[in-house]
Each structure stands twice: as C-alpha cells, then as structure tokens.
Amino acid sequence: MKANLMTRLNRIEGQVRGVKGMIEKDTYCDDVLNQIAAIQSALGSVGKLLLEGHMRSCVIERIQEGESAVIDELLVTINKLMK
C-alpha cells in the first residue's frame, strides 16, 4: 500500500509541477483548469486509499482495544475529506 501511495503522490507532484509550467507559459486557462481537476481527482483517490487502509488497520485495532473515541476522530476526518 505504501509503495502504491508513494507512486501516486509522485505522479501528482509531477502534475503540479506541470501546471506551474503551464501557468508560466501562459497556457490557455481551460487547459490549466482541466489539469487542476485531474490533480484534485488524483488526490481524492489517494485520500480514499489511505482512509481505507486506516479503517482496516488503525481504527479496527483501536476499537478492539476499547478506544471508542476513534469513531469520533474518524468521522471528523471523513467530514474533512468530503469538503
């Protein structure tokens, strides 16, 4: 999972640098906006994968240890991701 996330983040980092270059070259705004939308989508995918991994490991472990407060923490995090 970690390698997958790192690969995705490296790709996103390259996309962000690409957008910066597009702006420096005065690229047509619609093209830049489309790239920004692609970056946002890619970041959303990374967030979903990380959230899934968190729920399958950290959250389950903490619930099994009797730490029910992790549910409130998780709900706050999910709300932040959904904004």
C-alpha positions as a Markdown table, in Angstrom:
| # | Residue | x | y | z |
|---|---|---|---|---|
| 1 | Met | 0.0 | 0.0 | 0.0 |
| 2 | Lys | 2.8 | 2.4 | 0.9 |
| 3 | Ala | 4.5 | 1.9 | -2.4 |
| 4 | Asn | 1.3 | 2.4 | -4.3 |
| 5 | Leu | 0.6 | 5.7 | -2.4 |
| 6 | Met | 4.1 | 6.9 | -3.0 |
| 7 | Thr | 3.8 | 6.2 | -6.7 |
| 8 | Arg | 0.5 | 8.1 | -6.9 |
| 9 | Leu | 1.9 | 11.0 | -4.9 |
| 10 | Asn | 5.0 | 11.2 | -7.1 |
| 11 | Arg | 2.7 | 11.4 | -10.2 |
| 12 | Ile | 0.6 | 14.1 | -8.6 |
| 13 | Glu | 3.8 | 16.0 | -7.7 |
| 14 | Gly | 4.7 | 15.9 | -11.4 |
| 15 | Gln | 1.3 | 17.1 | -12.4 |
| 16 | Val | 1.5 | 20.1 | -10.0 |
| 17 | Arg | 4.9 | 21.0 | -11.5 |
| 18 | Gly | 3.3 | 20.7 | -14.9 |
| 19 | Val | 0.6 | 23.1 | -14.0 |
| 20 | Lys | 3.1 | 25.5 | -12.7 |
| 21 | Gly | 4.9 | 25.3 | -16.0 |
| 22 | Met | 1.7 | 25.8 | -17.9 |
| 23 | Ile | 0.9 | 29.0 | -16.0 |
| 24 | Glu | 4.5 | 30.3 | -16.6 |
| 25 | Lys | 3.9 | 29.7 | -20.3 |
| 26 | Asp | 0.6 | 31.4 | -20.3 |
| 27 | Thr | -1.2 | 28.3 | -21.4 |
| 28 | Tyr | -4.9 | 28.6 | -22.2 |
| 29 | Cys | -6.8 | 28.8 | -18.9 |
| 30 | Asp | -9.2 | 25.9 | -19.7 |
| 31 | Asp | -6.3 | 23.5 | -20.2 |
| 32 | Val | -4.8 | 24.5 | -16.9 |
| 33 | Leu | -8.2 | 24.1 | -15.1 |
| 34 | Asn | -8.6 | 20.7 | -16.6 |
| 35 | Gln | -5.2 | 19.7 | -15.2 |
| 36 | Ile | -6.1 | 21.1 | -11.8 |
| 37 | Ala | -9.3 | 19.0 | -11.9 |
| 38 | Ala | -7.2 | 15.9 | -12.7 |
| 39 | Ile | -4.9 | 16.6 | -9.8 |
| 40 | Gln | -7.8 | 17.1 | -7.4 |
| 41 | Ser | -9.3 | 13.8 | -8.5 |
| 42 | Ala | -5.9 | 12.0 | -8.1 |
| 43 | Leu | -5.6 | 13.5 | -4.6 |
| 44 | Gly | -9.1 | 12.3 | -3.8 |
| 45 | Ser | -8.1 | 8.8 | -4.8 |
| 46 | Val | -5.0 | 8.8 | -2.6 |
| 47 | Gly | -7.2 | 10.0 | 0.3 |
| 48 | Lys | -9.7 | 7.2 | -0.3 |
| 49 | Leu | -7.0 | 4.6 | -0.3 |
| 50 | Leu | -5.4 | 6.0 | 2.8 |
| 51 | Leu | -8.7 | 6.2 | 4.6 |
| 52 | Glu | -9.5 | 2.6 | 3.7 |
| 53 | Gly | -6.1 | 1.4 | 5.0 |
| 54 | His | -6.6 | 3.4 | 8.1 |
| 55 | Met | -10.0 | 1.9 | 8.7 |
| 56 | Arg | -8.8 | -1.6 | 8.1 |
| 57 | Ser | -5.9 | -1.3 | 10.4 |
| 58 | Cys | -5.6 | 1.5 | 12.9 |
| 59 | Val | -9.3 | 2.0 | 13.5 |
| 60 | Ile | -10.1 | -1.7 | 13.9 |
| 61 | Glu | -7.1 | -2.1 | 16.3 |
| 62 | Arg | -8.2 | 0.8 | 18.5 |
| 63 | Ile | -11.8 | -0.4 | 18.6 |
| 64 | Gln | -10.6 | -3.8 | 19.6 |
| 65 | Glu | -8.6 | -2.1 | 22.4 |
| 66 | Gly | -11.8 | -0.5 | 23.6 |
| 67 | Glu | -11.0 | 3.0 | 22.3 |
| 68 | Ser | -14.4 | 4.0 | 21.1 |
| 69 | Ala | -13.3 | 7.7 | 20.7 |
| 70 | Val | -11.6 | 6.6 | 17.4 |
| 71 | Ile | -15.0 | 6.6 | 15.8 |
| 72 | Asp | -15.5 | 10.3 | 16.6 |
| 73 | Glu | -12.0 | 11.0 | 15.2 |
| 74 | Leu | -12.8 | 9.0 | 12.1 |
| 75 | Leu | -16.0 | 11.0 | 11.5 |
| 76 | Val | -14.2 | 14.3 | 11.8 |
| 77 | Thr | -11.6 | 13.1 | 9.3 |
| 78 | Ile | -14.2 | 11.8 | 6.8 |
| 79 | Asn | -16.0 | 15.2 | 7.0 |
| 80 | Lys | -12.8 | 17.0 | 6.2 |
| 81 | Leu | -12.2 | 14.7 | 3.2 |
| 82 | Met | -15.7 | 15.3 | 1.9 |
| 83 | Lys | -15.4 | 19.1 | 1.8 |
